[in-house]
Amino acid sequence: MDKLSEILQQKFGHTSFREGQKEIIEQVIAGKDVVAILPTGMGKSLLYQLPAYFMKGAVVIVSPLLSLMQDQVEQLKMFGEKRVVAINSFLTYEQKEMVMSNLAMYKFIFTSPEMLQNKRFNCALSSISIAYIVADEAHCISQWGYDFRPDYLRISNWLDAFPEANVLALTATATQKVVDDIKGTLHMSNPFEFIHSLDRPTIAYEVQKADSQKEKEAWIMGRITTTNGPGILYTQSRKKAEYYAYELEKKGVKVAFYHAKLEQEDRVLVQQQFQQGDLDWICATNAFGMGIHKDNIRQIIHDHIPTSIASYMQEVGRAARDGKQSIASLIYTNSDVEQAFYVAMKDFPDETDIHAAFQSEEYQILLPETTFRILSYWKEILSEQETIALFHDIKKRKWLEIQKLFTLFQSELCIREQILNTFDEQLTTKPKNCCFNCSLDLQQLLTKREYQNLENIELNWFNRINELLRP
Amino acid sequence: MYFHHLLLLIIQKFHGERSSTAPFYLLKGKKSGQTIQDVTYFKLHPFFSLYPKLSLDQYNVEILTLVNKGFIEENGSVINLTEKGLMQIKTMKDPQFNGWLYRGNEHVFWSRMELVIQTLSHFQANVHRYVPNQKNQDIHQFVKGYLYSRDYKNVAFYSNFRQQLLQLLENTKFENIHREIFVYRLSGYGKSGLTWEQLARHYNLSLFDIKMLFIESLHIALPIINEEKFPDLLPLVKDVEVQTPLTESAMKTYQLIQKGHNLQEIAAMRFLKFNTIEDHIIEIVSANQYFPFFSYISNEQVEKVLRISNSLQTKKLKIIREQAPELSFFQIRIALAKGEEANG
């Protein structure tokens, strides 16, 4: 066995690499800059985790999503790696000081883009040896990406301080334009590029049209109560997620809801219950996904038109991690497209917001933090009129994207092929169960659900202690 | 139900002398002079800071429900219990909270307990890698220290810990629902705890009810652990009790007084309003019965205020001052705080 496979087995418990993993890892170890695009669930984390064991020094991972960072730290700790730390706004001042003065102890240092301008942190970093730098969720660097984070642009200047370290950029989806942006911002001259197909052959696509919300609801209830999960029902609002969970529970489905308003502790419990199979279905908003390590999700249902094709792909991609046949279903009504646009625009500044932003330093707008930052970023670069024009343009593009997605779901062409084309990719082989418009054997795909009677289980504290702490 | 009963009980204790938001700030544990002074005036120590995350919107919905059911009524700016409301809580057992002593710190104890049990449960099943439910690094450090110092892989420790936990929960101060909520919030190997939602549905109670019962179960557990001195549980309650019941800001004022500064000087030094410093004094007087208050009000004056308050059955400053116009509101507040101390 070669050295790479040996470490793969020893540290991560896998017997073989997935497509592309080995080449990328070899390039990182050879000190090359790398851009890697791999769809959700294809083993992205391994790409930056494994090379660390072949190189001296620490790996610095810049990650714009705090919850993702937390999840990755936990994952590494699960593999028995203790030299992991996340430096972000969650740490108290004392904790930060503690970590910074012992930075050399760590092999994996996760950090948020905001921290890159922290002098104390950079000073501590310059005193240790760095193996390579990872830009995770690299599409957030690009203003053309669907998740643009202006703070992430700081990485450009920050990198100048580490000319020796090579850079690994990772993302799940990126168009050519975004890739060019990533390369530019990260000063990559001749990087090794690996673009994995975004296609997931074991996920079949089904699209249904309903004439009314009532019909849609009946369809969803029917599907979930008669076929087997495990599955996720994605809804657009917290209220809807709660509503479906409530209705399904009444019909004897083991189900829970999940959304951003759930307390942290309860989020963990719902994830755990789903992972352990105590729950068959989760009714969730897009807040559900990060940190779900469940391989056998068989069904993903959307009751709405998503606001971006990339986020749709990400949500659908949570199915079939075990490589077994699964199905992604979407059911819509004609009015859903306006709803999607409304939801997408909710977080956008309008002309009045932009005007207010240019009028004073301390303006109050009712916009999410991320939008606020994007606006502040452009304010530095553009005039008021230009900013208004820019957001007008972004809005228009968003509208077109949603329209395109809507057209895609309505069309009679192959859904899989159309999705791939959106990312400048061609479909080479069609799986047997492809999509609703090609071939789809629903009988075979969906197994019939046996009715379970969910009687009210007795709670017995004494027995439960004995289950938790066996005598 | 339970939460509603608690609200009724609190409203009763306010004696028709406060507005409907007073119980809200009490449950939130607001560290303002008014709330803290009310705790002493109306003997509301058990309920202080029981629900720091409560939102005003949520609270108002509950109050409205109680109004609609005819249990309480708003008279002008104050809120009162009705006859019907009184009937509701007549048979109610005394709640076993001690919010004044724990102030939300019971969660620290809980987090430690949860992580210890999750760890032991996995180790018992020979699983050494798992994702802790607790995300707080300080809790991780604490539990690590605790487990290492106790030779946690040793069978004897495991069975002792288990035994002490059972013994704790068998205590008759708990009702079964307390025990169940406590135990079913825990997770272990292959078993995850139940969410608030799931527990609420099981008992057909509201989320508020369940959360209050959970807090109560912790407030029952903490003194038992202290009294019984369970050797393996005792370390988990370390620093959970508030050492000094003073807020941090009042503490600073207190220290400056001890150095001999007067109230004007302290206000100027700390860039605070004079009123705020007065609030601190009320807080200090409430917390410390030996605090020398004579530079602000004489013993005779205190007695006079208490006589008035007693005969008129009120704690309203305005009414009292009509009978003792020579005293300031600040002086009357000190007197009332001293009065509660003497009774309590």
Contacts between the chains, C-beta under 8 A, distances in Angstrom:
chain1	res1	chain2	res2	distance
A	70	B	135	6.8
A	74	B	131	5.0
A	77	B	129	8.0
A	77	B	131	7.9
A	78	B	129	5.0
A	78	B	130	7.4
A	78	B	131	6.3
A	79	B	129	7.5
A	80	B	129	6.5
A	91	B	137	7.6
A	95	B	137	6.3
A	95	B	138	7.8
A	249	B	201	7.9
A	256	B	195	6.8
A	256	B	197	7.3
A	256	B	198	7.4
A	257	B	197	7.8
A	262	B	195	7.9
A	263	B	196	7.4
A	264	B	135	7.0
A	265	B	133	6.9
A	266	B	195	4.3
A	266	B	196	6.1
A	266	B	197	7.2
A	268	B	133	5.0
A	268	B	135	8.0
A	269	B	133	7.5
A	269	B	187	7.1
A	269	B	192	5.3
A	269	B	193	5.2
A	269	B	194	7.0
A	269	B	195	5.1
A	270	B	195	6.2
A	272	B	133	7.6
A	272	B	187	6.6
A	272	B	192	3.8
A	273	B	192	5.0
A	276	B	190	6.4
A	276	B	192	6.2
A	278	B	192	6.7
A	456	B	202	6.9
A	457	B	202	8.0
A	459	B	180	4.6
A	459	B	184	5.9
A	459	B	202	6.7
A	460	B	180	7.8
A	461	B	169	6.5
A	461	B	176	7.2
A	461	B	179	4.1
A	461	B	180	4.9
A	461	B	182	7.4
A	461	B	183	4.2
A	461	B	184	7.5
A	462	B	166	7.6
A	464	B	180	8.0
A	464	B	183	4.8
A	464	B	184	6.2
A	464	B	186	7.8
A	464	B	191	7.8
A	465	B	162	7.4
A	465	B	165	6.7
A	465	B	166	6.3
A	465	B	169	7.5
A	465	B	183	5.9
A	467	B	188	7.2
A	467	B	191	5.7
A	468	B	117	6.0
A	468	B	121	4.9
A	468	B	183	7.7
A	468	B	186	5.9
A	468	B	187	7.8
A	468	B	188	3.7
A	468	B	189	7.8
A	468	B	191	6.0
A	469	B	117	6.7
A	469	B	120	6.0
A	469	B	121	5.9
A	469	B	124	6.6
A	469	B	158	7.4
A	469	B	161	7.7
A	469	B	162	4.7
A	469	B	165	7.4
A	469	B	188	7.1
A	470	B	124	5.7
A	470	B	125	7.8
A	471	B	159	7.7
A	471	B	162	7.1
